[in-house]
Amino acid sequence: MTDQLPDRLSVDPKSPYHDADLLARGVGIRFNGEERTTVEEYCVSEGWIRVAAGRSLDRRGQPITIKVKGKVEPYLLNAGDPAKAD
């Protein structure tokens, strides 16, 4: 597998942008220079992330998300050694 991350990635398994293998390796997001750990979905080319809006849920039990615009920088958490999963 390459270290190239997709332009868009989602943690929702129902999304067409979901990639379970890549998420299992670990993906980190730097948004406007700050580490973010609660990102549900991101798009680098359009410059936005989706994050949960508090604890509120929709009628299907999924968290309600809001889109926040800014500079998105995804990276692999274990880029050096894929066999080493700390």
Sequence and secondary structure as in RCSB ss.txt:
>XXXX:A:sequence
MTDQLPDRLSVDPKSPYHDADLLARGVGIRFNGEERTTVEEYCVSEGWIRVAAGRSLDRRGQPITIKVKGKVEPY
LLNAGDPAKAD
>XXXX:A:secstr
  S   SEEES TTSTTB HHHHHH EEEEETTEEES EEEEETTTTEEEEEEEEEE TTS EEEEEEES EEEE
ETT S TT   
